[in-house]
Amino acid sequence: MSSGAELRARLAALPVVLLVLPWRCSLQPRPQDDREAGPSAVIAKQEPSTTGRVSTAPPPRPPAARTITLPEEVVVKAMAAGQQTFLRCWAKAQRADPALGAAPGPMKVRLRLEIDERGKVTAAQSDTDSEALARCLAVVARTLPFPAPGKPAVVDLPLMFR
């Protein structure tokens, strides 16, 4: 078997990996006309302060550094290192909730990882309704061995469980 065929065979055995960069938007202020008056999306509306009001909104976060895309072979290698542990998470979650795998066909779970410039997974979120599975996948994801990319990266991984 040639090396290309071996690589395709290995990739076929692993969960499908999809890399997605978040979409960024930069709002530019439009030129103001002297005739135009009123609030705009660029100029914040000024309200009189009201005593006794407490904001429940979290404090604004500093702008995130621009993320990069990791090469596919790097992501596949990291996923291969955690594949058996991801499967143990699935088995444990099924034991806790037998209805979890009751639907016909494989269950697809999207796992989103934020990776810092040193290659450490700093955040992991999944779209599963099972809290036990989501917690376990996040713990495993934080141990995945990514090389230091030099800039923050975001990786979206679709995991398929049967």
C-alpha positions in Angstrom: 0.0 0.0 0.0 1.4 3.4 -0.9 1.9 6.1 1.8 -1.0 8.1 0.3 -3.3 5.2 0.6 -2.2 4.5 4.1 -2.9 8.0 5.2 -6.4 7.9 3.6 -7.1 4.6 5.4 -5.9 6.1 8.8 -8.0 9.2 8.2 -11.1 7.2 7.4 -10.8 5.4 10.7 -10.8 8.7 12.7 -13.7 11.1 13.3 -14.2 13.7 10.6 -12.3 16.9 11.4 -13.6 20.3 10.3 -11.6 23.4 10.9 -13.6 26.7 11.0 -12.3 30.1 11.7 -14.7 32.5 13.3 -16.1 35.3 11.1 -14.8 38.7 12.1 -16.5 42.0 11.3 -15.1 45.5 11.7 -17.6 48.3 11.9 -16.4 51.5 10.3 -18.2 54.7 11.2 -20.0 56.2 8.3 -19.6 59.9 7.6 -22.0 62.0 9.7 -24.2 64.6 7.8 -25.0 67.8 9.6 -28.6 67.2 8.6 -28.7 63.8 10.2 -29.6 63.6 13.9 -30.4 60.8 16.3 -28.7 57.7 17.6 -26.5 55.5 15.4 -24.8 52.1 15.7 -21.4 53.9 15.9 -22.2 56.6 18.5 -23.5 55.3 21.8 -26.8 56.7 23.1 -26.3 58.7 26.3 -28.9 58.0 29.0 -29.2 59.8 32.3 -27.8 57.8 35.1 -30.3 56.1 37.4 -29.4 55.4 40.9 -30.1 51.9 42.1 -29.7 50.2 38.7 -27.2 47.3 38.6 -26.0 45.9 35.3 -26.2 42.2 35.0 -24.2 42.1 31.8 -20.6 40.7 32.1 -17.8 43.2 31.8 -16.7 43.7 28.2 -13.9 41.3 27.1 -10.8 42.6 25.4 -10.8 42.0 21.7 -9.6 38.4 21.0 -6.4 37.9 19.0 -6.9 36.8 15.5 -7.0 33.0 15.2 -5.3 30.8 12.7 -6.1 27.5 11.1 -4.1 24.4 12.2 -2.9 22.0 9.5 -5.2 19.0 9.1 -2.5 16.5 9.9 -1.8 18.3 13.2 -5.5 18.1 14.2 -5.8 14.4 13.1 -2.8 13.5 15.1 -4.1 15.2 18.2 -7.6 13.6 17.7 -6.0 10.2 17.3 -4.3 10.6 20.7 -7.6 11.2 22.4 -9.9 8.9 20.3 -10.1 6.1 22.8 -10.7 8.5 25.7 -13.5 10.2 23.7 -15.1 6.7 23.2 -14.9 6.0 26.9 -16.7 9.3 27.5 -19.4 8.2 25.2 -19.7 4.7 26.9 -19.8 6.4 30.4 -22.5 8.9 29.3 -24.6 6.0 27.8 -24.4 4.1 31.0 -25.7 7.2 32.9 -28.4 7.9 30.3 -29.4 4.9 28.2 -31.6 7.0 26.0 -28.5 8.9 24.8 -27.7 6.4 22.1 -31.2 5.2 21.4 -31.7 7.1 18.1 -30.9 5.1 15.0 -27.6 5.8 13.3 -24.5 7.6 14.7 -24.8 10.6 17.1 -22.9 13.6 15.9 -21.4 16.0 18.5 -19.6 19.2 17.6 -16.7 20.0 19.8 -15.2 23.5 19.6 -11.7 24.0 20.9 -9.9 27.2 21.6 -6.1 26.7 21.6 -3.6 29.3 22.8 -0.3 30.2 21.2 1.5 27.5 23.2 -0.8 24.7 22.0 -2.8 24.4 25.2 -6.6 23.9 24.9 -8.0 26.8 26.9 -11.7 26.2 26.2 -13.9 23.4 25.0 -17.6 23.5 24.3 -19.9 20.9 22.7 -23.4 21.0 21.4 -24.6 17.8 23.1 -27.6 17.9 25.5 -25.9 15.4 27.8 -24.1 17.4 30.6 -22.1 14.3 31.5 -20.9 13.8 28.0 -20.1 17.5 27.5 -18.1 17.6 30.7 -16.1 14.5 29.9 -15.4 15.6 26.3 -14.1 19.0 27.6 -11.8 17.3 30.1 -10.4 15.0 27.4 -10.1 17.9 24.9 -7.9 19.9 27.4 -5.3 17.0 27.4 -5.0 16.8 23.6 -1.4 17.3 22.4 -1.4 20.3 20.0 2.0 21.8 19.0 2.6 25.5 19.8 1.1 27.3 16.8 2.5 30.7 17.9 -1.0 32.3 17.6 -4.4 31.4 19.1 -6.4 28.9 17.0 -10.0 27.7 17.0 -10.8 24.1 15.9 -14.3 22.7 15.3 -14.4 18.9 15.5 -17.4 16.9 14.5 -17.3 13.6 16.6 -19.4 10.7 15.5 -20.5 8.1 18.1 -22.3 4.8 17.5 
